Amino acid sequence: MNMKKIAFETKEVLICECNSDEHQYLIYYGEDEFPDGQKIPMVYIHPHLITYNSFWKRVLYGIKYIFGYKTKYGAWDEFMVNPSDADKIQEIVNYLKKEKND
């Protein structure tokens, strides 16, 4: 089995412009190290978007899930990027581009 080791150098949290702590992106970036010694810069973005529905809507959604219903549009919410987070995003872009420049 070809397992890789992930060493995250940096962790960032972006919170939506609406200032709701229910709308967050957790961003981890660092180099993925493979058994052969190869290191590749990677960024992992974990969206945390919570929407609250009534009890009965959640029950209906759960029943649909149990029976395998899938909407062709997926589940959507929104995240408004705060302009003050632009530098964090630019650092991530620069990190991913650094392999090209090396």
Secondary structure as UniProt FT lines:
FT   STRAND          5..15
FT   TURN            17..18
FT   TURN            21..22
FT   STRAND          23..33
FT   TURN            35..36
FT   STRAND          39..49
FT   HELIX           55..66
FT   TURN            67..68
FT   TURN            72..73
FT   HELIX           83..85
FT   HELIX           86..101
//
